[in-house]
C-alpha cells in the first residue's frame, strides 16, 4: 500500500464513481480500478459496493475512509506547509459567495481582511449554494458560502448566521398593511424566486407544496436589485432574510415576517475536507471565525477547529 492507493480510494469515495475519479486524477479508469482492487486484496475486504450506475462505500469502507483522509491530508501538507512558511501572508484565495444574501455581511468582512493581509489576492465568484458545493468539490473554489446544511462527509464548515426569511411586497400590495403572514395566504400571489442553483429555490417551492399550493413563479433571478425592483413595481412578491430587509426602501417595499411555516436561512463557510489548504486560505478562515465570533450573533458557536 502506498499513498496513491489512498489518494485514489478517497477520490472514488468522494465522486462515487471510478470514471469521475479517474478524470480528476488524470489516469485511466482501468488503472484506478486496479489500484482499488489491489487495496481491497491487501486489506482482505471490500471497500465499495459496485453497481452499473454508481459505487458506494461499504461499512468497512466508511471506517477506512476516515483514516485514509487523514493520511492523505498529512501527506499533501508536507510540501504545502513548507512552502507556506516561505510565502507567509501572501497567496491567492478563490471564494464563492451567494449573490443575494451574503453581500450584506461579507463586504465589511472582506474589507477588514484585505486591510490586514494586503498581499493576499482574493478572487470572488457569485454562485448559488448548489454550484458553490460543486465548485469546491472539483477544486475550482478554495472555500465558499452556502445556505444549506453541508455534507459533513465531504466538507468542513464554519456556521455563522441563522436568519428567518421575510416576505417582501410592494407598498401598493393589499397585504402590505399586515404585521405578519403565513405561507398559505400567499397562494394567489405571483412569486419572484431565486434562480435554480440556489437552495432556497427548492426550499420555498417545497414549503408551498407542503401547505397545499404550487407557487405561480413569474421570474427567477440571482440579482438582488432586480428582485427588489420587480417587487417594488408590484409585479410579485419575494423572500429575503430579515437582515437584508433592513436595507430596503421602506417607502416602496414592505417586509412581513413569515409566521407559518418559518423558513430559516442558515449560512456557513465551507471548504473541502481532507484537501491540502494553502496558508492564505487558512488565514482567511481563521480571520472569518474571529470576525463572526466578535460581530455576528449565532445560535451555534461550536465551530470546527481550522
C-alpha positions as CSV (number, residue, x, y, z in Angstrom):
1,X,0.0,0.0,0.0
2,X,1.3,3.4,-0.9
3,X,0.0,7.0,-0.9
4,X,-1.5,6.6,-4.4
5,X,-3.7,3.8,-3.3
6,X,-5.2,6.0,-0.5
7,X,-5.5,9.1,-2.8
8,X,-7.4,7.1,-5.4
9,X,-9.6,5.4,-2.8
10,X,-10.5,8.8,-1.3
11,X,-11.3,10.3,-4.7
12,X,-13.5,7.4,-5.7
13,X,-15.4,7.7,-2.4
14,X,-15.9,11.4,-3.0
15,X,-17.1,11.1,-6.5
16,X,-19.0,7.8,-6.1
17,X,-17.6,6.9,-9.5
18,X,-14.5,5.3,-10.8
19,X,-14.7,7.2,-14.1
20,X,-15.1,10.6,-12.5
21,X,-12.3,9.9,-10.1
22,X,-10.0,8.8,-13.0
23,X,-10.8,12.0,-14.8
24,X,-10.0,14.2,-11.8
25,X,-6.7,12.3,-11.1
26,X,-5.8,12.2,-14.8
27,X,-5.4,8.4,-15.0
28,X,-7.3,5.7,-16.9
29,X,-10.3,4.1,-15.3
30,X,-8.7,0.7,-15.5
31,X,-5.6,2.0,-13.6
32,X,-7.7,3.4,-10.8
33,X,-9.9,0.3,-10.7
34,X,-6.8,-1.9,-10.4
35,X,-5.4,0.3,-7.6
36,X,-8.6,-0.1,-5.6
37,X,-8.8,-3.8,-6.2
38,X,-5.2,-4.2,-5.0
39,X,-6.0,-2.2,-1.9
40,X,-9.1,-4.4,-1.2
41,X,-7.0,-7.5,-1.7
42,X,-4.3,-6.2,0.7
43,X,-6.9,-5.3,3.3
44,X,-8.9,-8.5,2.8
45,X,-12.2,-6.8,2.5
46,X,-14.4,-5.0,0.0
47,X,-14.4,-1.2,0.3
48,X,-17.1,-0.4,-2.2
49,X,-20.5,-1.9,-3.3
50,X,-20.4,-1.6,-7.1
51,X,-23.5,-1.2,-9.4
52,X,-23.8,-0.2,-13.0
53,X,-24.7,3.4,-12.1
54,X,-22.6,4.2,-9.0
55,X,-20.3,2.9,-6.4
56,X,-21.0,3.2,-2.7
57,X,-18.8,2.7,0.4
58,X,-19.3,-0.5,2.4
59,X,-19.5,-0.3,6.2
60,X,-15.8,-1.2,6.2
61,X,-15.1,1.4,3.6
62,X,-16.7,4.2,5.7
63,X,-14.4,3.3,8.6
64,X,-11.4,3.1,6.3
65,X,-12.2,6.4,4.6
66,X,-11.8,8.4,7.8
67,X,-8.3,7.1,8.4
68,X,-7.3,7.4,4.7
69,X,-8.4,11.0,4.5
70,X,-6.2,11.9,7.5
71,X,-3.2,10.2,6.0
72,X,-3.7,11.9,2.6
73,X,-4.2,15.2,4.2
74,X,-1.0,14.9,6.2
75,X,0.9,13.8,3.1
76,X,-0.3,16.7,1.0
77,X,0.5,19.1,3.8
78,X,4.2,18.1,3.9
79,X,5.2,20.4,0.9
80,X,2.3,22.8,1.3
81,X,3.2,23.8,4.9
82,X,6.9,24.2,3.9
83,X,6.0,26.5,1.0
84,X,3.6,28.4,3.2
85,X,6.3,29.2,5.7
86,X,8.3,30.8,2.9
87,X,5.3,32.7,1.5
88,X,3.7,33.8,4.7
89,X,0.8,36.2,4.3
90,X,0.9,36.0,0.5
91,X,-1.1,34.0,-1.9
92,X,-4.4,33.8,-3.6
93,X,-7.9,32.6,-2.4
94,X,-10.9,31.8,-4.6
95,X,-14.2,32.3,-2.7
96,X,-17.7,31.6,-3.8
97,X,-20.4,34.0,-2.4
98,X,-24.2,33.9,-2.6
99,X,-25.2,36.8,-4.9
100,X,-28.3,37.9,-3.0
101,X,-27.9,37.1,0.7
102,X,-24.2,37.1,1.6
103,X,-23.1,40.6,0.3
104,X,-24.6,42.3,3.4
105,X,-22.2,40.5,5.7
106,X,-19.2,39.9,3.5
107,X,-18.5,43.4,2.2
108,X,-17.2,44.6,5.5
109,X,-15.5,41.3,6.4
110,X,-13.6,41.2,3.1
111,X,-12.5,44.8,3.5
112,X,-11.2,44.2,7.0
113,X,-9.3,41.1,5.8
114,X,-7.8,43.0,2.9
115,X,-6.5,45.7,5.3
116,X,-4.7,43.1,7.4
117,X,-3.4,41.0,4.5
118,X,-3.0,43.3,1.5
119,X,-0.6,40.9,-0.3
120,X,-3.3,38.1,-0.5
121,X,-5.3,38.2,-3.7
122,X,-9.0,37.4,-3.4
123,X,-10.9,36.1,-6.4
124,X,-14.7,36.3,-5.8
125,X,-17.3,34.3,-7.8
126,X,-21.1,34.6,-7.3
127,X,-22.8,31.3,-7.3
128,X,-25.9,29.7,-5.6
129,X,-25.3,27.1,-2.9
130,X,-25.5,24.1,-5.2
131,X,-22.9,25.4,-7.6
132,X,-20.6,26.5,-4.7
133,X,-20.5,23.0,-3.3
134,X,-19.7,21.5,-6.8
135,X,-17.0,24.1,-7.4
136,X,-15.3,23.4,-4.1
137,X,-15.5,19.6,-4.7
138,X,-13.8,19.9,-8.1
139,X,-11.2,22.4,-6.9
140,X,-12.5,25.5,-8.7
141,X,-13.0,27.3,-5.4
142,X,-11.0,27.1,-2.2
143,X,-13.9,28.0,0.0
144,X,-17.4,29.4,-0.3
145,X,-20.7,30.4,1.4
146,X,-23.8,28.2,1.3
147,X,-27.2,28.3,2.9
148,X,-27.8,24.6,3.1
149,X,-26.6,22.0,5.6
150,X,-23.2,20.9,4.3
151,X,-22.5,17.2,3.7
152,X,-20.0,16.6,6.5
153,X,-18.7,13.6,4.7
154,X,-17.0,15.9,2.1
155,X,-16.9,19.4,3.8
156,X,-15.8,21.1,6.9
157,X,-17.8,24.1,7.8
158,X,-18.0,27.4,9.8
159,X,-21.6,28.3,10.5
160,X,-22.1,32.0,11.1
161,X,-25.6,33.1,10.5
162,X,-29.2,31.9,11.2
163,X,-31.9,34.3,10.0
164,X,-35.6,33.8,9.3
165,X,-36.9,34.7,5.8
166,X,-39.4,37.5,5.4
167,X,-41.9,38.1,2.6
168,X,-41.3,41.3,0.8
169,X,-44.2,43.0,-1.0
170,X,-44.9,46.3,-2.7
171,X,-46.3,49.0,-0.6
172,X,-49.1,49.0,-3.1
173,X,-50.0,45.4,-2.4
174,X,-53.1,45.0,-0.3
175,X,-51.3,42.6,2.1
176,X,-48.6,45.2,2.9
177,X,-50.6,46.5,5.9
178,X,-50.4,43.2,7.7
179,X,-48.0,42.8,10.6
180,X,-47.1,39.2,9.5
181,X,-48.3,36.5,7.2
182,X,-48.4,32.7,6.8
183,X,-47.3,31.0,3.6
184,X,-50.7,29.5,2.7
185,X,-52.1,33.1,2.5
186,X,-49.7,33.7,-0.4
187,X,-51.3,31.1,-2.8
188,X,-52.8,33.8,-5.1
189,X,-49.6,35.9,-5.3
190,X,-47.0,35.9,-8.1
191,X,-43.6,34.9,-6.9
192,X,-40.2,36.4,-7.9
193,X,-38.0,33.5,-6.9
194,X,-34.3,32.7,-6.6
195,X,-32.6,31.0,-9.5
196,X,-32.5,27.2,-9.7
197,X,-28.9,26.9,-8.4
198,X,-30.0,28.5,-5.1
199,X,-31.1,26.0,-2.5
200,X,-33.8,28.4,-1.4
201,X,-35.4,28.0,-4.9
202,X,-36.2,24.4,-3.9
203,X,-36.9,25.1,-0.3
204,X,-39.6,27.7,-0.9
205,X,-41.3,25.6,-3.6
206,X,-41.3,22.6,-1.3
207,X,-42.7,24.6,1.6
208,X,-45.5,25.9,-0.7
209,X,-46.4,22.4,-1.7
210,X,-46.4,21.4,1.9
211,X,-49.1,23.9,2.7
212,X,-51.2,23.0,-0.3
213,X,-50.4,25.1,-3.4
214,X,-47.9,25.4,-6.2
215,X,-46.4,28.9,-6.4
216,X,-47.0,31.0,-9.5
217,X,-43.4,31.8,-10.4
218,X,-43.2,34.7,-12.9
219,X,-39.5,35.3,-12.7
220,X,-36.3,33.8,-11.3
221,X,-33.1,35.7,-10.6
222,X,-29.8,35.7,-8.8
223,X,-29.7,39.5,-8.6
224,X,-31.0,41.3,-5.5
225,X,-31.5,44.7,-7.3
226,X,-33.7,43.1,-10.0
227,X,-35.7,41.1,-7.4
228,X,-36.4,44.1,-5.3
229,X,-37.2,46.4,-8.3
230,X,-39.8,43.8,-9.5
231,X,-41.4,43.7,-6.1
232,X,-41.4,47.5,-5.8
233,X,-43.2,47.6,-9.1
234,X,-45.9,45.3,-7.6
235,X,-45.1,42.6,-10.2
236,X,-44.8,39.9,-7.5
237,X,-43.6,39.1,-4.0
238,X,-40.2,37.7,-2.9
239,X,-38.4,36.2,0.1
240,X,-35.4,37.7,1.8
241,X,-33.5,37.1,5.1
242,X,-34.6,39.7,7.7
243,X,-31.1,41.2,7.9
244,X,-31.2,42.0,4.1
245,X,-34.7,43.6,4.6
246,X,-33.3,46.3,6.8
247,X,-31.6,47.8,3.7
248,X,-34.7,48.1,1.6
249,X,-36.5,51.3,0.6
250,X,-39.4,51.1,3.1
251,X,-41.4,53.7,1.1
252,X,-41.7,51.3,-1.7
253,X,-41.2,47.8,-0.2
254,X,-42.7,46.3,3.0
255,X,-41.2,43.2,4.7
256,X,-43.6,40.9,6.5
257,X,-42.4,38.2,9.0
258,X,-43.3,34.7,7.8
259,X,-45.1,33.0,10.7
260,X,-46.1,29.6,9.4
261,X,-44.0,27.8,8.4
262,X,-41.0,29.8,9.4
263,X,-38.2,29.3,6.8
264,X,-34.8,29.7,8.3
265,X,-31.9,30.9,6.2
266,X,-28.7,29.5,7.7
267,X,-25.3,30.3,6.2
268,X,-21.9,28.6,6.5
269,X,-18.5,28.9,5.1
270,X,-17.4,25.5,3.8
271,X,-14.2,24.0,2.5
272,X,-13.3,20.6,1.2
273,X,-12.5,18.0,3.9
274,X,-9.1,16.4,3.5
275,X,-7.7,18.9,0.9
276,X,-4.4,20.4,1.4
277,X,-5.1,24.0,2.5
278,X,-3.0,27.0,1.5
279,X,-1.7,29.3,4.1
280,X,-3.7,32.1,2.6
281,X,-6.9,30.1,2.9
282,X,-6.2,29.2,6.5
283,X,-5.6,32.8,7.3
284,X,-8.9,33.7,5.7
285,X,-10.9,31.1,7.7
286,X,-9.2,32.0,11.0
287,X,-9.9,35.7,10.3
288,X,-13.6,34.9,9.4
289,X,-14.1,32.8,12.6
290,X,-12.7,35.6,14.8
291,X,-14.8,38.2,13.0
292,X,-18.1,36.3,13.3
293,X,-17.3,35.4,17.0
294,X,-16.9,39.1,17.7
295,X,-19.5,40.7,15.4
296,X,-22.3,38.4,14.3
297,X,-24.6,36.6,16.8
298,X,-25.0,32.9,16.0
299,X,-27.1,30.2,17.6
300,X,-24.3,27.7,17.1
301,X,-20.8,28.7,18.2
302,X,-19.4,25.1,18.2
303,X,-17.1,25.7,15.3
304,X,-14.7,23.2,13.8
305,X,-11.0,23.7,14.5
306,X,-9.4,25.3,11.5
